[in-house]
């Protein structure tokens, strides 16, 4: 019955067979059946593979020690790998289309094979990107992640994958060896260096920043000339994102931190002591030796925050010397002062603006709000008690 419609002939080697028919409707049915078989088998294998793969991964990811696998599952790495199965089936079925003598269908074999191969390249690329995102997610949970960020290295790997995928896709479309394109790329190295100048500089800078631990997410930095004074919130390949204290965002090129002066306040935060360096410009005309009236007032005053006794040789001291003695005792007994760090009350070189009396010390608060509050409270008292010593602050009149 079927021999009247089509007949099967074995090939010369006995392993191939050919279907012949003289009926156009039968030929159309056979071609449609072949296309449907390829489409249905690829779709069926896709859903079966996806179901089995996701169920297996979900089961394995339940283990406490498989956090990396859970991170890959969250980023849908295996979802993106599942389309590889239908792509492989279509790629392997493409030669069947080439052997069909039906009009147009035979011409589809080559393009289908090429496009399915390109699709496999894109699928692997998307899965690789998802895998790198899962690496970043899992790595961020380690305690040393802020000290050794890997985002810039992952971006470098992404660029490398992009280049490989582009070379592979172009090679498949043009049916040329990838070696030919690599030779051409080497000839265009100078042009590529110009195009990717910032990326190359950022790459080198990122390696140096990571190797020497010069910058971490969460560091407070100041970069003069770039209006950057705030906290580092992101370190990428080409840019460093800084959130200033007015909540504005500044994007700095990575190599700027190596070619410009940068102040990093991390050492201050880690030490637990923040410096106070404050100079009081005194009117030099108000400086004099102590007399009986001044010594009596100092002895009887109740405005002192710490016990203060007038030395026996008080007449040989100036009111400025007495003031320095009191400030030293006052700051040394202040609760917020770091006792293990330097504390100095000294005179600087006199200028046309008076005689600067500088206070140099450290307090145990590093946060900006508490630091400013403590500093203001201390110097409120200093300026308030200064007239008790018959001293005046210099100011323009």
C-alpha positions in Angstrom: 0.0 0.0 0.0 2.7 2.5 1.1 5.0 1.4 -1.8 2.6 3.2 -4.2 3.0 6.4 -2.3 6.7 6.3 -1.2 9.5 3.8 -0.9 12.6 3.5 1.2 16.0 2.9 -0.4 19.2 2.0 1.6 22.3 4.0 0.9 25.5 2.7 -0.6 27.1 2.1 2.8 24.0 0.4 4.1 23.8 2.7 7.1 21.8 5.5 5.4 18.4 5.3 3.9 16.5 7.6 1.5 12.7 8.1 1.1 11.4 8.6 -2.4 8.0 9.6 -3.5 6.4 10.9 -6.7 3.4 12.4 -5.0 3.6 16.1 -4.0 1.0 15.8 -1.2 2.9 12.9 0.3 6.1 14.8 0.1 4.5 17.8 1.8 3.2 15.5 4.6 6.6 13.9 5.1 8.3 17.3 5.3 5.8 18.6 7.7 6.1 15.5 9.8 9.9 15.9 9.9 9.6 19.5 11.0 7.0 18.7 13.6 9.1 15.8 14.9 12.2 18.1 15.3 10.1 20.8 17.0 8.2 18.5 19.3 11.2 16.5 20.3 13.2 19.6 21.1 10.3 21.1 23.1 9.7 17.8 24.9 13.3 17.4 25.8 13.5 21.0 27.0 10.7 20.6 29.5 11.8 17.2 30.6 15.4 18.4 31.1 14.3 21.6 32.8 12.0 19.7 35.2 14.6 17.1 36.1 17.4 19.6 36.4 15.6 22.0 38.6 14.2 19.3 40.8 17.6 17.8 41.2 19.3 21.1 41.9 16.5 22.1 44.4 17.0 18.8 46.2 20.8 19.2 46.3 20.7 22.8 47.4 18.9 22.0 50.6 22.2 20.9 52.2 23.7 23.3 54.7 27.1 23.1 53.0 25.8 23.9 49.5 25.3 27.6 49.8 27.1 28.2 46.5 24.5 25.9 44.8 21.7 27.8 46.4 23.2 31.1 45.2 23.3 29.6 41.6 19.7 28.5 41.9 18.6 31.9 43.0 20.3 33.5 40.0 18.6 30.9 37.7 21.9 29.5 36.3 20.3 26.2 35.5 17.2 27.7 34.1 19.4 29.4 31.5 21.3 26.2 30.8 18.1 24.2 30.0 17.7 25.7 26.5 20.9 24.0 25.5 19.1 20.7 25.0 16.7 21.8 22.3 19.4 23.8 20.6 21.6 20.7 20.5 18.7 18.6 19.1 18.0 21.2 16.3 21.7 21.4 15.6 22.0 17.6 15.2 18.8 17.5 13.1 19.9 20.2 10.7 21.7 17.7 8.3 18.3 15.9 7.9 16.9 19.1 6.4 19.9 19.4 4.1 19.2 16.0 2.7 15.6 16.8 1.8 15.2 17.5 -2.0 11.9 19.4 -1.3 12.1 23.0 -2.6 13.3 25.6 0.0 13.6 23.0 2.9 17.0 21.8 1.8 18.3 25.4 1.8 17.3 25.7 5.5 19.7 23.1 6.7 22.8 25.3 6.8 21.2 28.4 8.3 19.4 26.3 11.0 22.6 24.6 11.9 24.4 27.9 12.1 21.7 29.7 14.1 21.3 26.9 16.5 25.1 26.9 17.2 24.9 30.7 17.7 22.0 30.2 20.1 24.1 27.7 22.1 26.8 30.3 22.4 24.4 33.0 23.6 22.8 30.5 26.1 26.2 29.5 27.6 27.0 33.3 27.8 23.8 34.1 29.7 24.4 31.2 32.0 28.0 32.3 32.6 26.8 35.8 33.5 24.2 34.4 35.9 26.9 32.2 37.5 29.2 35.2 38.0 26.3 37.0 39.7 25.8 34.0 42.0 29.5 34.2 42.8 29.2 37.8 43.8 26.1 37.1 45.9 27.7 34.3 47.8 31.0 36.1 48.2 29.3 39.2 49.7 28.3 37.1 52.7 31.9 36.5 53.7 33.3 38.8 56.4 36.3 39.9 54.3 34.1 40.8 51.3 34.2 44.5 52.0 38.0 44.4 52.4 38.5 42.4 49.2 35.7 43.3 46.7 35.7 41.1 43.5 33.2 43.1 41.5 35.8 44.6 39.3 37.4 41.2 38.6 34.0 39.8 37.6 33.5 42.7 35.3 36.8 41.9 33.6 35.7 38.3 33.3 32.4 39.5 31.7 34.3 41.6 29.1 36.5 38.6 28.3 33.4 36.4 27.9 31.8 39.0 25.6 34.9 39.0 23.4 35.0 35.2 23.2 31.3 34.9 22.5 31.5 37.6 19.8 34.5 35.8 18.1 32.7 32.5 18.3 29.4 33.9 16.8 31.1 35.7 14.0 33.2 32.6 13.2 30.0 30.5 13.0 28.2 33.0 10.8 31.1 33.4 8.4 32.2 29.7 8.6 35.7 30.8 9.4 38.2 29.6 12.0 38.4 31.7 15.2 42.2 31.9 14.6 41.6 34.2 11.7 39.8 36.7 13.9 42.3 36.5 16.7 45.0 37.4 14.1 42.9 40.4 13.1 42.4 41.4 16.7 46.1 41.4 17.3 46.6 43.8 14.4 44.0 46.1 15.9 45.6 46.2 19.4 46.5 49.8 19.2 43.0 50.8 18.2 41.5 48.7 21.0 43.8 50.3 23.5 42.5 53.7 22.5 38.9 52.5 22.6 39.2 50.7 26.0 41.6 53.2 27.6 39.4 53.8 30.6 38.7 50.1 31.1 42.4 49.2 30.9 43.4 52.0 33.3 40.5 51.0 35.6 41.6 47.3 35.4 45.2 48.2 36.5 43.9 50.5 39.2 41.4 47.9 40.5 44.2 45.3 40.8 46.4 47.8 42.7 43.6 49.0 45.0 42.7 45.4 45.8 46.3 44.2 46.2 47.4 47.0 48.6 44.0 47.2 50.4 43.8 50.9 49.6 40.0 51.1 49.4 37.0 49.2 50.7 33.3 49.6 50.5 32.2 51.7 53.5 35.4 53.8 53.7 35.1 57.5 54.2 37.4 59.2 51.6 38.1 62.8 50.5 39.3 63.5 47.0 40.3 67.1 46.5 39.2 68.6 43.1 36.4 66.0 42.6 33.9 67.2 45.2 34.1 63.8 46.8 33.8 63.7 50.5 31.8 60.8 51.8 31.4 57.0 52.0 32.4 54.5 49.3 29.2 52.6 48.3 30.4 50.7 45.3 33.8 49.7 43.6 33.5 48.7 40.0 36.0 48.2 37.2 35.9 51.7 35.8 34.3 53.8 38.6 34.2 54.3 42.3 30.8 55.4 43.6 30.9 57.8 46.6 27.9 59.1 48.5 28.7 62.5 50.0 27.3 63.6 53.3 24.8 65.7 51.5 23.5 62.5 49.9 24.8 63.5 46.5 26.5 60.7 44.5 29.9 61.2 42.9 31.3 58.8 40.3 35.1 58.7 40.2 37.3 56.9 37.6 39.2 54.2 39.4 42.6 55.4 38.2 41.9 58.8 39.8 42.6 57.3 43.2 46.1 56.4 42.1 47.0 59.6 40.3 45.6 62.1 42.8 45.9 62.6 46.6 43.2 60.7 48.5 42.5 60.9 52.2 41.1 57.7 53.6 39.6 57.9 57.1 39.6 54.2 57.6 42.6 54.3 60.0 40.8 56.8 62.2 37.7 54.6 62.4 39.6 51.5 63.1 41.8 53.2 65.8 38.6 54.4 67.6 40.0 57.8 68.2 39.3 61.0 66.2 41.6 63.9 66.3 40.6 67.4 67.6 42.8 70.2 66.4 41.5 73.6 67.4 43.4 76.9 67.7 42.2 79.8 69.7 43.7 83.2 68.6 44.3 85.2 71.8 44.8 88.9 71.9 48.4 89.4 72.9 47.6 92.6 74.8 45.6 90.6 77.3 48.6 88.4 78.3 50.2 89.5 81.6 51.7 88.1 84.8 49.3 87.1 87.5 48.5 89.6 90.2 46.9 89.0 93.6 43.5 89.9 92.3 43.6 87.4 89.5 45.0 84.6 91.8 42.3 85.3 94.4 39.6 85.1 91.7 40.9 81.9 90.4 41.2 80.4 93.9 37.6 81.3 94.7 36.0 80.5 91.4 33.4 77.7 91.1 33.3 77.7 87.3 36.1 75.2 87.0 35.0 71.7 85.7 38.0 70.0 87.3 39.8 70.8 90.5 42.3 73.6 89.9 44.8 74.9 92.4 47.0 77.9 92.0 50.7 76.9 92.3 52.8 78.6 95.0 54.8 80.4 92.3 51.6 81.8 90.7 53.0 85.3 90.6 55.8 84.1 88.3 53.3 82.7 85.8 51.3 84.5 83.2 47.5 84.2 82.9 48.1 82.4 79.7 50.3 79.8 81.5 47.6 79.3 84.1 45.1 78.9 81.3 47.2 76.3 79.6 47.6 74.4 82.9 43.8 74.4 83.4 43.1 73.3 79.9 45.5 70.4 80.2 43.8 69.2 83.4 40.4 69.8 82.0 40.9 67.8 78.8 42.8 65.1 80.6 39.8 64.4 82.9 37.1 64.8 80.2 35.3 61.4 79.8 35.4 61.2 76.0 39.2 61.9 75.7 41.4 59.0 74.7 44.0 58.7 77.4 46.3 56.5 75.3 46.7 59.1 72.6 48.5 62.4 72.5 47.1 65.4 74.3 48.9 68.7 73.8 48.0 72.3 74.6 50.6 74.5 72.9 51.4 77.9 71.6 52.0 78.5 67.9 53.9 81.2 66.1 52.2 84.6 66.7 50.7 86.4 63.7 48.9 89.6 62.9 45.8 87.7 64.1 47.1 87.2 67.7 48.8 84.3 69.5 47.3 80.9 68.5 46.8 78.5 71.4 46.3 75.1 69.8 44.5 72.2 71.4 45.6 68.8 70.0 43.8 65.7 71.3 41.8 62.6 70.4 38.2 61.7 71.5 36.7 58.2 71.4 33.8 59.0 69.1 34.4 58.6 65.4 30.9 59.2 64.1 30.3 62.7 62.7 27.3 63.7 64.8 28.7 62.6 68.2 32.2 64.0 67.4 30.9 67.4 66.6 28.6 67.5 69.7 31.4 66.5 72.0 33.9 69.0 70.4 31.3 71.8 70.7 30.6 71.0 74.3 34.3 71.1 75.2 35.0 74.4 73.5 31.9 76.0 74.8 33.4 75.7 78.2 36.8 76.8 77.0 35.5 80.0 75.5 33.2 80.6 78.5 36.0 80.3 81.1 38.6 82.2 79.2 37.6 85.7 80.5 38.1 84.3 84.1 41.9 84.4 83.3 41.7 88.0 82.0 42.3 86.7 78.4 40.6 87.9 75.3 40.1 86.2 72.0 41.5 88.2 69.1 39.0 89.5 66.6 38.9 92.1 63.9 37.6 95.5 65.1 
